[in-house]
């Protein structure tokens, strides 16, 4: 028996047919101002965020660790 609350799945449209904004480009390397192919990041609790730009290999570290605010 079918679930009366479920909706049938539709095929996903082609990406070129979907209207809307294009994804934002990656941020430029702050050292050499080059456009990276990839940006990876690492964050450990209580430490600043580290961004690594490829293929130039430059790294950027945030000035301070992010502040986590917990609200009820």
Order of alpha helices (4+ residues) and beta strands (2+ residues): beta-beta-beta
